[in-house]
Amino acid sequence: MSFNEASIYEYNPNNYLFTNKWYKQKGDVRLDTLNLYRKEKSLHLTSRKDSAISAVYFFDLSEIEGRTLTVTGKYKVRKSLEAELTFYLKPLKNEDATDSVSITHLNTAKWHDFRLTIPLLTESKEASFWVLGTKEIDLLLSDCEAWIDNDWALSDFITKSYDATLDVEFDQGSGIDLGELTTEKLQNIKVLCRIWGFMKYYHPAVTKGNYNWDYELFRVLPWIAGAKNKDERNELLSKWIDKYGSIKETSSYAIVDSSKYSRFINLDWINDSEIFDEKVILKLNGIKNAKRSQKFNYYLPHYIKQVNNTLAAEREKKYTHISWEDQGFRILTFFRLWNLIEYCFPYTEYMDCAWDAMIDEYIPVFFSPTDQEDYALSIRKLVAEIDDSHGMMVIPYNQLYEMPHYPIRKKNKVPVELIFTADNYIVVKSTESIHFNRGDILLSVNGKEVDKIIEEMSPYIIASNKGGLIRKVLQYLLCTNSDQLQVEIMRKGKKESFVIKDFRKNRQKTNTNWGEIYQLDSKNILHCYGQKNAEEIRDMLLRNMNSKGFIVDLRIGFDNLTLLPELLLSNPPLWLSQNNKSFPGNYQAIAEYNKTPEVIPEPMYKGKIFILVDEYTQSARESWAMWFQTFPNSITIGRQTAGTNGNISQVFLPGNIEFVYTQLGAYYPNWEMLQRKGLKIDIHVSPTRQDITEERDVWIEKVIEAME
């Protein structure tokens, strides 16, 4: 909390706030280099008459264990006129634990001490220290420190370095060449993949950050891969496990209340006597039952407040300079990716594939790919197996841009919007290109039928369901790196072919005002859609609380809808689960979300709520829809949504490959599925090609029908 290298940020609760930073909210708050305490800068806070000062410091406690948090410091009041000064220290979402000091008789003669202490819980992720002053005041604050359990400076935890970062032996390459992939070698690598991942997330010496686990793989991989039989492999595994020390503290691996969990990892394989001998089984069970921190697990994805509240596995090295031809790093890439999904993905059991079977299928490809293109495609294809529409992968290999069937934006794109219709056509929904008209059916691109292109792209599309897959494919169909694109369409019952050489927007896009077309105002129906911001929507609803219907159009994005539920119904239906850091792979309820209110308040709005959804309704929009669905007079209209929710995680793989996927589980109450299935829909509707041609919105037509 020192001010020597501090910057002061503007406090805005609607923006994401950095932790371990100072913010100013009211008054003049600045760094003071003249009024020092023991040669350290001060925080200078001043206010004028009938105003106030307010500054806050946020602590990140998400990975810190302890019983108490204490903040100490010095303050000096240079001037005050009947002012009141208050210091608050409070944990996030636990107001009862707040500690405060209020000072009314302000002595301006010297520096004074202050000290605040609050209890910490396992779920304490954040705390804040506030400085509040009323009326006219001139205040100096200095020598501020934070302590865990009165013994350890919080700054030591924040700046702590780990032994894992000191191991640089293989920074220039693994040097591994395992020769031919025999049946025995494949079996050895499969077994090592599972044990390496298990120890990465479960062995206390590894979870504390004592080892560069990537490089530990390179040290043991040649031994294990080369084992001649099961007995030799078990002997080598036993010696390798011993390297990391015996388990000194244990904690029973037991799920006390299964109703609080959305996923349980299956670790029965560690007891498989067909693979392991008794000695290895005993050691693996010892690791399983080892005592681990409830808040810190070095390699697990964790919250990065500075990245929009996203989780990230930031301790995984990118190895930007390593060549794809390095066999050790290719095998490491597979090991990392497979175990990441095994231990850090909430929906493993809902994939179409059996994740265990992916070891057999993909290790041979990562072991000896045909070329770099084959290797890159295999990574993308493996990731697509997780069936998660949040999924996104960036592989920095330029040649992928040249592949027509690889799902990535190319140099040129025809400015049209395509839609998959109820009668199974790919249709032009809107166009800014003179080459297309609304309602045109796309038949082929560069001589290849659209259905064939979708079939070729599908293995590389990361999507929760078919609707989400088609939605993602459509954005690539009319992309090319060439200077021209040959297209065949069906227009008014006749086939037409032409070559596109002009990819500019050379036609004005029609912005359809459905409210005017369907005369919603005259029907006393409000239409809430993405072009409006939160304040506009709230004001519109407040002015029209007697309207008969209110359309929440979640086919279009919103910046924020947080101002609406209080006018409708404050009953969050979203259950969230997070990875248990002590027992990774087990997803446990986040207590503050998974609650059913004892009393459901009466909604202020008495009309009907219509929630319009489609395949573009994803993630946060699905959460909003779930919230609005709790309204007693709500009706959800549309077609299957993207089926992906919960905070995302960002991970980097060797070769600077970026991977994003869903990290938190999100559900309807009682763990009812949203992932893959999408939202519950009351009235299913989907437009035909004729509907698109005639510029009809069948969603809004269903609203009008339901109002009659």
FITI-557980 format. One line per field, with one value per residue (C-alpha): residue in one letter; x, y, z. Coordinates in steps of 0.001 Angstrom, whole numbers, padded with zeros to 6 digits. Layout:
rest: (a | ...)
X: (X | ...)
Y: (Y | ...)
Z: (Z | ...)
This chain:
rest: (m | s | f | n | e | a | s | i | y | e | y | n | p | n | n | y | l | f | t | n | k | w | y | k | q | k | g | d | v | r | l | d | t | l | n | l | y | r | k | e | k | s | l | h | l | t | s | r | k | d | s | a | i | s | a | v | y | f | f | d | l | s | e | i | e | g | r | t | l | t | v | t | g | k | y | k | v | r | k | s | l | e | a | e | l | t | f | y | l | k | p | l | k | n | e | d | a | t | d | s | v | s | i | t | h | l | n | t | a | k | w | h | d | f | r | l | t | i | p | l | l | t | e | s | k | e | a | s | f | w | v | l | g | t | k | e | i | d | l | l | l | s | d | c | e | a | w | i | d | n | d | w | a | l | s | d | f | i | t | k | s | y | d | a | t | l | d | v | e | f | d | q | g | s | g | i | d | l | g | e | l | t | t | e | k | l | q | n | i | k | v | l | c | r | i | w | g | f | m | k | y | y | h | p | a | v | t | k | g | n | y | n | w | d | y | e | l | f | r | v | l | p | w | i | a | g | a | k | n | k | d | e | r | n | e | l | l | s | k | w | i | d | k | y | g | s | i | k | e | t | s | s | y | a | i | v | d | s | s | k | y | s | r | f | i | n | l | d | w | i | n | d | s | e | i | f | d | e | k | v | i | l | k | l | n | g | i | k | n | a | k | r | s | q | k | f | n | y | y | l | p | h | y | i | k | q | v | n | n | t | l | a | a | e | r | e | k | k | y | t | h | i | s | w | e | d | q | g | f | r | i | l | t | f | f | r | l | w | n | l | i | e | y | c | f | p | y | t | e | y | m | d | c | a | w | d | a | m | i | d | e | y | i | p | v | f | f | s | p | t | d | q | e | d | y | a | l | s | i | r | k | l | v | a | e | i | d | d | s | h | g | m | m | v | i | p | y | n | q | l | y | e | m | p | h | y | p | i | r | k | k | n | k | v | p | v | e | l | i | f | t | a | d | n | y | i | v | v | k | s | t | e | s | i | h | f | n | r | g | d | i | l | l | s | v | n | g | k | e | v | d | k | i | i | e | e | m | s | p | y | i | i | a | s | n | k | g | g | l | i | r | k | v | l | q | y | l | l | c | t | n | s | d | q | l | q | v | e | i | m | r | k | g | k | k | e | s | f | v | i | k | d | f | r | k | n | r | q | k | t | n | t | n | w | g | e | i | y | q | l | d | s | k | n | i | l | h | c | y | g | q | k | n | a | e | e | i | r | d | m | l | l | r | n | m | n | s | k | g | f | i | v | d | l | r | i | g | f | d | n | l | t | l | l | p | e | l | l | l | s | n | p | p | l | w | l | s | q | n | n | k | s | f | p | g | n | y | q | a | i | a | e | y | n | k | t | p | e | v | i | p | e | p | m | y | k | g | k | i | f | i | l | v | d | e | y | t | q | s | a | r | e | s | w | a | m | w | f | q | t | f | p | n | s | i | t | i | g | r | q | t | a | g | t | n | g | n | i | s | q | v | f | l | p | g | n | i | e | f | v | y | t | q | l | g | a | y | y | p | n | w | e | m | l | q | r | k | g | l | k | i | d | i | h | v | s | p | t | r | q | d | i | t | e | e | r | d | v | w | i | e | k | v | i | e | a | m | e)
X: (000000 | 003032 | 002627 | 006196 | 005312 | 001545 | -000857 | -004301 | -007197 | -010689 | -013292 | -016225 | -018195 | -019620 | -016151 | -013848 | -011586 | -007980 | -007043 | -004074 | -004595 | -005752 | -008866 | -010250 | -014005 | -014680 | -012609 | -009051 | -006905 | -003274 | 000227 | 002203 | 006003 | 006562 | 004759 | 006601 | 006554 | 009964 | 010911 | 007847 | 005239 | 001809 | -001692 | -003089 | -006885 | -008647 | -012241 | -014011 | -016814 | -019976 | -018249 | -016441 | -013410 | -013458 | -010634 | -010447 | -007858 | -008898 | -007156 | -007018 | -007409 | -008462 | -005316 | -004409 | -005241 | -005359 | -007556 | -007410 | -006539 | -005111 | -004423 | -002193 | -000960 | -000421 | -002672 | -002245 | -004965 | -003548 | -006854 | -010439 | -013632 | -016015 | -014997 | -015437 | -012914 | -013667 | -011518 | -013366 | -011984 | -014505 | -014498 | -016488 | -020069 | -019693 | -020678 | -020973 | -017188 | -016493 | -014113 | -014084 | -012599 | -014424 | -012568 | -014387 | -011866 | -009090 | -005688 | -003605 | -000355 | 001173 | 000923 | -001482 | -001735 | -004721 | -005292 | -008199 | -008712 | -011325 | -011751 | -011139 | -013128 | -012139 | -014481 | -013025 | -011792 | -011599 | -011516 | -011517 | -010050 | -011948 | -010965 | -014018 | -014169 | -017031 | -017101 | -013848 | -010730 | -007063 | -005690 | -002392 | -002179 | 001112 | 002966 | -000026 | 000547 | -001611 | -000948 | -002225 | -002655 | -000608 | 002597 | 002938 | 002943 | 000353 | 002845 | 005088 | 002308 | 001688 | 005343 | 006328 | 008412 | 008124 | 010779 | 008878 | 010013 | 013709 | 013986 | 015173 | 016947 | 014783 | 014129 | 015839 | 014176 | 013359 | 015911 | 013499 | 013343 | 011416 | 011876 | 009132 | 005753 | 005271 | 002215 | 004121 | 005435 | 001937 | 000640 | 003500 | 002818 | -000917 | -000250 | 002245 | -000246 | -002743 | -000251 | 001545 | -001769 | -002928 | 000283 | 000206 | -003089 | -002927 | 000635 | 001140 | 004774 | 003615 | 000477 | 002655 | 004677 | 007877 | 008427 | 008355 | 006051 | 006626 | 010321 | 009743 | 007887 | 010895 | 013127 | 010945 | 009359 | 012241 | 012442 | 008733 | 008148 | 011012 | 009894 | 009904 | 006914 | 004431 | 006751 | 009565 | 007147 | 005774 | 009256 | 010172 | 006899 | 007432 | 010917 | 009661 | 006844 | 009312 | 011370 | 008787 | 008820 | 006500 | 003033 | 003250 | -000261 | -003491 | -007048 | -009790 | -010946 | -014683 | -017728 | -019877 | -022904 | -023140 | -026070 | -023582 | -021576 | -022280 | -019398 | -017290 | -014016 | -013509 | -010165 | -010925 | -008198 | -005494 | -006639 | -006512 | -004433 | -004294 | -002062 | -000404 | 001175 | 000263 | 003203 | 002204 | -001492 | -000629 | 001418 | -001236 | -003868 | -001529 | -001337 | -005121 | -005589 | -002800 | -003652 | -003691 | -004476 | -008138 | -007264 | -003958 | -003162 | -000263 | -001305 | -005088 | -006772 | -007534 | -009252 | -007401 | -009288 | -007484 | -008869 | -012597 | -013021 | -011778 | -009960 | -006531 | -003842 | -001219 | 001506 | 001488 | 004413 | 003777 | 007152 | 006726 | 010076 | 009850 | 009514 | 006528 | 009054 | 010159 | 008580 | 008812 | 006881 | 004267 | 003664 | 003616 | 000941 | -001288 | -000633 | -001457 | -004606 | -006025 | -005481 | -006749 | -010124 | -010023 | -009441 | -010576 | -013700 | -017143 | -018876 | -016585 | -019335 | -021607 | -019291 | -020264 | -016906 | -015525 | -012661 | -010628 | -010714 | -009068 | -005741 | -005693 | -006898 | -004635 | -001314 | -000138 | -000833 | 000991 | 003787 | 004557 | 002352 | 002770 | 003679 | 002976 | -000413 | -001420 | -000206 | -002122 | -005319 | -005055 | -004868 | -007912 | -009809 | -009048 | -010313 | -013502 | -014240 | -015210 | -018468 | -018309 | -019458 | -017255 | -014341 | -011880 | -008399 | -005732 | -002872 | -000120 | 000538 | -000006 | -000570 | -003881 | -005252 | -004739 | -006865 | -010406 | -012006 | -010189 | -012602 | -010788 | -011453 | -009651 | -008473 | -011724 | -015309 | -018545 | -020595 | -023727 | -025492 | -026511 | -029090 | -029993 | -033743 | -036382 | -036599 | -032843 | -031473 | -028552 | -030246 | -029121 | -030768 | -029290 | -026751 | -024465 | -023226 | -024795 | -024256 | -026929 | -030564 | -032378 | -033760 | -031119 | -030265 | -026531 | -025835 | -022078 | -018837 | -015923 | -017651 | -018199 | -021674 | -022403 | -023336 | -019926 | -018128 | -020017 | -019108 | -015403 | -015377 | -017398 | -014545 | -012721 | -015664 | -015882 | -019614 | -022070 | -024789 | -025685 | -027217 | -024088 | -021943 | -023921 | -023842 | -020055 | -019676 | -021816 | -019319 | -016630 | -018596 | -018011 | -014430 | -011387 | -007756 | -008223 | -009162 | -012339 | -015036 | -017271 | -020777 | -023921 | -027290 | -030991 | -032997 | -036739 | -036584 | -033710 | -030044 | -027563 | -023761 | -021404 | -017872 | -017397 | -014380 | -015613 | -015799 | -016674 | -019869 | -021538 | -025158 | -026762 | -027913 | -031583 | -032073 | -035506 | -037557 | -039764 | -041578 | -042877 | -043549 | -045650 | -047059 | -046011 | -046717 | -050368 | -050542 | -049059 | -045983 | -042486 | -039476 | -036134 | -033263 | -029502 | -029240 | -030481 | -028279 | -029279 | -030434 | -032591 | -034246 | -034919 | -036392 | -038559 | -039954 | -040535 | -042498 | -044615 | -045208 | -048851 | -047951 | -049411 | -046168 | -042418 | -040144 | -036583 | -034912 | -031840 | -031089 | -029128 | -026364 | -026780 | -024130 | -025852 | -029268 | -028516 | -030986 | -034006 | -034474 | -035304 | -038276 | -039298 | -038270 | -035219 | -034777 | -031485 | -032034 | -028439 | -026546 | -022778 | -020085 | -016327 | -013392 | -012432 | -008786 | -008180 | -009726 | -009542 | -012062 | -014843 | -017054 | -018653 | -021512 | -020605 | -022694 | -023872 | -025427 | -027059 | -029808 | -033560 | -035035 | -037446 | -039761 | -040190 | -041002 | -043998 | -042808 | -043379 | -044211 | -047598 | -047518 | -046155 | -042445 | -041489 | -037921 | -036759 | -033794 | -031867 | -028441 | -026791 | -028142 | -025012 | -023323 | -024321 | -027426 | -028432 | -027958 | -030222 | -032815 | -032728 | -033266 | -036226 | -037701 | -038331 | -040919 | -044358 | -045767 | -042718 | -042790 | -039587 | -039871 | -037312 | -034961 | -032097 | -029599 | -025807 | -025841 | -022749 | -022527 | -020199 | -017007 | -014359 | -010711 | -007752 | -004885 | -001736 | -000184 | 003378 | 003960 | 001974 | -001348 | -004226 | -007182 | -010377 | -013114 | -015762 | -014289 | -017248 | -020336 | -023688 | -027067 | -030740 | -031604 | -030991 | -028228 | -030606 | -028512 | -028059 | -024742 | -025268 | -029077 | -029586 | -032399 | -035836 | -038157 | -041942 | -042785 | -040425 | -040129 | -037737 | -038055 | -038388 | -036712 | -039996 | -040201 | -036742 | -037611 | -040799 | -038943 | -041088 | -039962 | -041694 | -040511 | -042436 | -045395 | -045558 | -045504 | -048489 | -050281 | -049672 | -051067 | -054350)
Y: (000000 | 002248 | 005547 | 005698 | 004090 | 004430 | 005857 | 007117 | 005931 | 007329 | 005240 | 004098 | 001125 | 000436 | -000294 | -003174 | -002114 | -003127 | -004766 | -003686 | -000102 | 003222 | 004969 | 008451 | 008935 | 012355 | 015421 | 016107 | 012983 | 013079 | 011942 | 014340 | 014430 | 017289 | 016130 | 012885 | 010363 | 008708 | 009797 | 008135 | 009916 | 010616 | 010429 | 013951 | 014265 | 017636 | 018838 | 022150 | 023215 | 021108 | 018520 | 015262 | 013120 | 009480 | 007154 | 003368 | 000624 | -002834 | -006003 | -009176 | -012090 | -014724 | -016815 | -015834 | -017910 | -016550 | -015905 | -012095 | -009062 | -006051 | -002590 | -000166 | 003308 | 006919 | 009901 | 013593 | 016241 | 019561 | 021375 | 020579 | 022492 | 020287 | 017452 | 013744 | 011175 | 007463 | 004507 | 001397 | -002052 | -004517 | -007792 | -008194 | -009437 | -009802 | -006480 | -007946 | -008346 | -004635 | -002826 | 000972 | 003872 | 007211 | 010318 | 013550 | 015460 | 015906 | 016839 | 018609 | 018633 | 015270 | 011951 | 009430 | 005654 | 003678 | -000057 | -002094 | -005871 | -008095 | -011886 | -013779 | -016705 | -019285 | -017588 | -014100 | -012987 | -009235 | -006569 | -002791 | -000058 | 003226 | 006700 | 008930 | 012521 | 015006 | 018783 | 020713 | 018654 | 018490 | 015013 | 013185 | 009398 | 007486 | 004333 | 002118 | -001620 | -004721 | -007883 | -011433 | -012914 | -009978 | -011724 | -011680 | -008548 | -008851 | -007255 | -010318 | -012533 | -010231 | -010008 | -013556 | -015434 | -019190 | -021822 | -022936 | -019758 | -020392 | -023613 | -022598 | -025770 | -026371 | -022763 | -023324 | -026659 | -030028 | -032026 | -034981 | -037545 | -040662 | -042533 | -044718 | -044804 | -048459 | -049900 | -050162 | -046614 | -045283 | -047039 | -045605 | -042057 | -042447 | -043485 | -040654 | -038117 | -039000 | -039165 | -035969 | -034081 | -035595 | -034598 | -031141 | -030307 | -032564 | -032992 | -030326 | -029721 | -028880 | -026924 | -024650 | -023643 | -025448 | -027026 | -026076 | -028948 | -028603 | -029251 | -032043 | -033768 | -033450 | -035025 | -038094 | -038507 | -040433 | -042897 | -043657 | -043708 | -046174 | -048613 | -052156 | -053435 | -052615 | -053679 | -051453 | -048563 | -048892 | -048964 | -045780 | -044091 | -044994 | -043454 | -040364 | -039785 | -040146 | -037274 | -034766 | -035878 | -037840 | -036609 | -035222 | -033780 | -035390 | -034206 | -036729 | -036681 | -036729 | -034943 | -034162 | -032749 | -033801 | -031427 | -028557 | -029894 | -029772 | -032009 | -034760 | -035817 | -039563 | -040578 | -044302 | -044928 | -044438 | -047764 | -049727 | -052824 | -053643 | -050585 | -049933 | -052116 | -051792 | -049513 | -046909 | -047173 | -046468 | -043402 | -042023 | -042350 | -040583 | -037669 | -037672 | -037390 | -034846 | -031583 | -028706 | -025016 | -024146 | -020910 | -021351 | -023914 | -022688 | -023974 | -023618 | -020771 | -017949 | -014567 | -011724 | -008617 | -006511 | -008665 | -007974 | -010426 | -013242 | -016274 | -017031 | -019670 | -016955 | -019136 | -021387 | -020295 | -019411 | -020564 | -018143 | -018963 | -022783 | -024522 | -026751 | -029414 | -029888 | -033234 | -032670 | -029416 | -030978 | -033721 | -031081 | -029181 | -032245 | -033055 | -029492 | -029269 | -032675 | -032254 | -028666 | -029893 | -032954 | -030900 | -027364 | -027593 | -027778 | -029683 | -032591 | -035168 | -033310 | -033576 | -035743 | -037483 | -039550 | -037350 | -040376 | -041695 | -038504 | -039675 | -042678 | -040678 | -037641 | -038683 | -040286 | -037019 | -034858 | -037439 | -037278 | -034945 | -034885 | -031192 | -027940 | -027613 | -031086 | -030234 | -026929 | -028510 | -031304 | -028789 | -026946 | -030180 | -031423 | -028173 | -028396 | -031713 | -029860 | -028564 | -025104 | -022005 | -019834 | -021655 | -019565 | -020430 | -018316 | -020282 | -017941 | -019906 | -017760 | -020665 | -021441 | -018240 | -019792 | -022867 | -022390 | -024717 | -023363 | -021197 | -017897 | -014468 | -013936 | -010757 | -010114 | -010598 | -009916 | -007514 | -009604 | -011195 | -014827 | -016831 | -020520 | -020795 | -023191 | -024775 | -025531 | -022842 | -020457 | -017155 | -013534 | -011717 | -008288 | -006988 | -004045 | -005611 | -004910 | -008559 | -009868 | -009248 | -010079 | -013631 | -014967 | -018601 | -019306 | -022562 | -022752 | -020819 | -021318 | -024323 | -026123 | -026673 | -024834 | -028060 | -029499 | -026399 | -026647 | -030341 | -029543 | -026676 | -028399 | -030416 | -027152 | -025123 | -024857 | -024788 | -026090 | -027146 | -027237 | -023760 | -022288 | -024199 | -022943 | -019412 | -019512 | -021095 | -018420 | -015681 | -017522 | -018704 | -015564 | -014898 | -015296 | -014329 | -014168 | -011036 | -012669 | -015096 | -017240 | -017588 | -019464 | -018433 | -019142 | -015954 | -016007 | -019695 | -019366 | -020209 | -017419 | -017472 | -014520 | -013563 | -011019 | -008734 | -005786 | -006486 | -002940 | -001874 | -000369 | -000513 | 001064 | -001469 | -001228 | -000659 | -002145 | -000523 | -003421 | -001253 | 000972 | -001885 | -003774 | -000599 | -001745 | 001654 | 001486 | -002001 | -000642 | -002911 | -001678 | -002939 | -003158 | -003845 | -003506 | -000016 | 001422 | 001738 | 000728 | 004190 | 004660 | 001279 | 001955 | 005381 | 003941 | 001314 | 003810 | 006049 | 003124 | 000976 | 000517 | -000948 | -004358 | -005940 | -005432 | -007070 | -007852 | -008557 | -010654 | -011474 | -008217 | -007333 | -005127 | -003185 | -003633 | -004575 | -004333 | -001490 | -003520 | -006490 | -004278 | -002972 | -006457 | -009143 | -009489 | -013243 | -014322 | -017828 | -018456 | -021120 | -020952 | -023474 | -023090 | -025444 | -026634 | -025642 | -028347 | -031069 | -029854 | -031253 | -031098 | -028084 | -026648 | -024172 | -020529 | -019967 | -016399 | -017318 | -020655 | -019434 | -019429 | -016359 | -017064 | -014323 | -013502 | -009793 | -008596 | -007189 | -003495 | -004110 | -005814 | -006445 | -009415 | -009866 | -011309 | -012617 | -012998 | -015335 | -017112 | -018649 | -015247 | -015208 | -016331 | -016128 | -012872 | -012585 | -016089 | -015015 | -012003 | -014225 | -016587 | -013618 | -012311 | -015813 | -015614 | -012922 | -014551 | -013254 | -013984 | -015822 | -016884 | -016940 | -018115 | -020934 | -022728 | -020354 | -020740 | -022869 | -021531 | -019574 | -018935 | -016869 | -017681 | -018572 | -017608 | -020062 | -020048 | -023201 | -023695 | -021754 | -018736 | -020435 | -018645 | -020701 | -019387 | -021601 | -021719 | -022007 | -021494 | -023695 | -021923 | -023577 | -023144 | -023893 | -027446 | -027860 | -027988 | -027728 | -024650 | -025632 | -027106 | -027242 | -023495 | -021593 | -022952 | -021759 | -021467 | -020744 | -022126 | -020052 | -019868 | -017882 | -019477 | -018211 | -016561 | -014792 | -013305 | -012244 | -010532 | -008803 | -010377 | -010779 | -013990 | -013471 | -010199 | -011676 | -014352 | -011600 | -009893 | -013226 | -013978 | -010558 | -011098)
Z: (000000 | -000299 | -002141 | -003437 | -006769 | -006634 | -009179 | -008250 | -010422 | -010849 | -009033 | -011162 | -009782 | -013249 | -014631 | -013802 | -010952 | -010492 | -007224 | -005116 | -006360 | -004921 | -006255 | -005671 | -005546 | -004003 | -003255 | -004334 | -003888 | -005012 | -004181 | -001989 | -002372 | 000089 | 003228 | 003930 | 006721 | 007170 | 003643 | 002112 | 000020 | 001422 | 000045 | 000239 | 000500 | 000622 | 000408 | 000580 | 002868 | 002640 | 000472 | 001237 | 000533 | -000392 | -001430 | -001518 | -001878 | -003117 | -001950 | -004023 | -001578 | -004110 | -003596 | -000032 | 003021 | 006528 | 009529 | 009554 | 007449 | 009271 | 007861 | 009741 | 008911 | 009876 | 009344 | 009949 | 009758 | 008597 | 008700 | 009625 | 010281 | 012303 | 010038 | 010659 | 009500 | 009142 | 008126 | 006948 | 006283 | 004901 | 002985 | -000201 | 000402 | 004181 | 005684 | 009191 | 009319 | 008733 | 011084 | 011273 | 013197 | 013397 | 014527 | 015340 | 017496 | 014971 | 016385 | 013741 | 015679 | 014779 | 012984 | 014516 | 014223 | 013025 | 012937 | 011527 | 011513 | 009881 | 009861 | 006618 | 005308 | 002715 | 000254 | 000919 | -002495 | -002012 | 000652 | 000548 | 002740 | 002651 | 003794 | 004209 | 005375 | 005692 | 005491 | 005039 | 005674 | 004685 | 005385 | 004906 | 004875 | 004915 | 005962 | 005126 | 005351 | 005157 | 007165 | 007107 | 010602 | 011967 | 010860 | 007076 | 004960 | 002198 | -000211 | 000218 | -001097 | -004063 | -005100 | -004165 | -006728 | -007174 | -007746 | -010848 | -012601 | -011880 | -013894 | -017381 | -018528 | -021610 | -022616 | -025965 | -026677 | -025153 | -027142 | -027111 | -029909 | -028933 | -032177 | -033626 | -031876 | -030962 | -029235 | -025949 | -026252 | -026924 | -023803 | -021738 | -022955 | -022280 | -018683 | -018200 | -019590 | -016877 | -014001 | -015072 | -015122 | -011837 | -010086 | -011687 | -010015 | -006923 | -005632 | -002923 | -003928 | -007448 | -006497 | -004333 | -007389 | -006414 | -009843 | -013497 | -014346 | -018089 | -017670 | -015180 | -018017 | -020319 | -017656 | -017191 | -020635 | -022302 | -019369 | -019170 | -022930 | -023331 | -020633 | -022048 | -020067 | -017313 | -014484 | -015683 | -016202 | -012676 | -011192 | -013057 | -012080 | -008437 | -008421 | -010221 | -007718 | -004835 | -006271 | -005027 | -001409 | 000799 | 001740 | 005276 | 005747 | 004625 | 004163 | 003556 | -000064 | 000568 | -000810 | 002224 | 000394 | -003241 | -003840 | -003710 | -006647 | -010372 | -011447 | -009869 | -011420 | -011803 | -010301 | -010136 | -012726 | -010085 | -008561 | -011831 | -011045 | -014759 | -015187 | -011813 | -009165 | -005483 | -004750 | -007366 | -006425 | -002794 | -003742 | -006077 | -003354 | -000971 | -003401 | -003822 | -000044 | 000494 | 002195 | -000285 | 000001 | -000398 | -002206 | -004024 | -006696 | -008819 | -012241 | -011946 | -013839 | -011428 | -011549 | -013240 | -012191 | -014788 | -017638 | -017292 | -014437 | -016663 | -015327 | -016743 | -016407 | -016544 | -015037 | -018083 | -020277 | -023926 | -025333 | -028228 | -029859 | -029718 | -033083 | -033785 | -034812 | -031190 | -030299 | -026563 | -026770 | -029073 | -026510 | -023765 | -025722 | -025780 | -022115 | -021086 | -023180 | -022340 | -018596 | -018618 | -019854 | -017578 | -014408 | -015276 | -017466 | -015828 | -018640 | -019532 | -019192 | -021655 | -024676 | -027627 | -027377 | -024488 | -023307 | -022205 | -025775 | -027054 | -025588 | -027906 | -030893 | -030671 | -029135 | -032417 | -034292 | -031740 | -031598 | -035338 | -037422 | -041180 | -041231 | -039398 | -041038 | -039853 | -036336 | -036180 | -037497 | -034925 | -032072 | -033373 | -033937 | -030422 | -028924 | -030990 | -029256 | -026059 | -027656 | -026086 | -027981 | -025769 | -027324 | -029305 | -030525 | -032194 | -033740 | -035029 | -038209 | -041302 | -043684 | -041966 | -043505 | -046936 | -046206 | -047605 | -045046 | -041979 | -039938 | -039822 | -041306 | -044605 | -046328 | -048197 | -047011 | -048823 | -046628 | -046193 | -043221 | -043700 | -041757 | -041577 | -042130 | -040862 | -044329 | -044269 | -046557 | -046129 | -046961 | -047291 | -044377 | -045101 | -047586 | -048197 | -051440 | -054836 | -055741 | -053356 | -052564 | -049370 | -049606 | -051999 | -051271 | -051230 | -053096 | -053683 | -053292 | -055703 | -057190 | -053874 | -052463 | -049227 | -047434 | -048341 | -047033 | -043743 | -043508 | -044041 | -041545 | -038803 | -037214 | -036501 | -035183 | -031389 | -030687 | -028106 | -030541 | -034227 | -034209 | -032704 | -035198 | -038219 | -036821 | -036660 | -040098 | -041762 | -040973 | -042979 | -046052 | -048092 | -046961 | -049192 | -049543 | -053285 | -055196 | -056420 | -055308 | -057512 | -056108 | -057125 | -055701 | -056129 | -056736 | -057355 | -058244 | -060750 | -060320 | -060956 | -060953 | -060794 | -059780 | -057012 | -057450 | -055414 | -051650 | -050639 | -048933 | -051965 | -050863 | -047816 | -045280 | -044423 | -040704 | -040156 | -037421 | -036358 | -033853 | -036638 | -039075 | -036548 | -034917 | -031448 | -029889 | -030915 | -029392 | -026126 | -026424 | -025561 | -027518 | -025684 | -028090 | -028303 | -029773 | -026502 | -023401 | -019880 | -018798 | -021895 | -021385 | -017713 | -018454 | -021223 | -018859 | -016024 | -018376 | -019554 | -016489 | -017573 | -020964 | -021811 | -022949 | -022785 | -025394 | -024239 | -027564 | -026737 | -030363 | -030318 | -027845 | -024795 | -022951 | -019602 | -018266 | -014548 | -014073 | -015154 | -012785 | -009804 | -011794 | -012771 | -010316 | -008120 | -008066 | -009689 | -011126 | -012095 | -010195 | -010600 | -009729 | -009574 | -009521 | -006051 | -005628 | -003039 | -005205 | -008833 | -011257 | -008661 | -009358 | -006240 | -005865 | -005359 | -002255 | -002866 | -006234 | -005474 | -003202 | -003495 | -001787 | 001052 | -000132 | -003811 | -004148 | -006099 | -009450 | -010079 | -013728 | -014281 | -018018 | -019936 | -020587 | -023996 | -024254 | -027852 | -028387 | -031136 | -031782 | -031190 | -027636 | -025829 | -022434 | -020688 | -022870 | -021805 | -018188 | -018724 | -020341 | -017348 | -015063 | -017049 | -017191 | -013435 | -014108 | -013555 | -016862 | -019032 | -022360 | -024137 | -027920 | -030455 | -031375 | -029660 | -028076 | -028075 | -024911 | -023202 | -019993 | -017089 | -016935 | -019512 | -019014 | -021164 | -021554 | -023676 | -025098 | -026367 | -029563 | -028261 | -029078 | -027348 | -026142 | -024525 | -023087 | -020344 | -016850 | -014481 | -014560 | -015037 | -014556 | -013907 | -010233 | -009026 | -011634 | -014588 | -017757 | -019888 | -021496 | -024964 | -024566 | -024455 | -022801 | -022047 | -024812 | -024480 | -028120 | -030759 | -033873 | -036824 | -040083 | -043494 | -046625 | -047606 | -044223 | -044824 | -048378 | -047215 | -044341 | -041658 | -038057 | -036973 | -033371 | -033032 | -034867 | -032162 | -029519 | -031142 | -031454 | -027756 | -026786 | -028621)
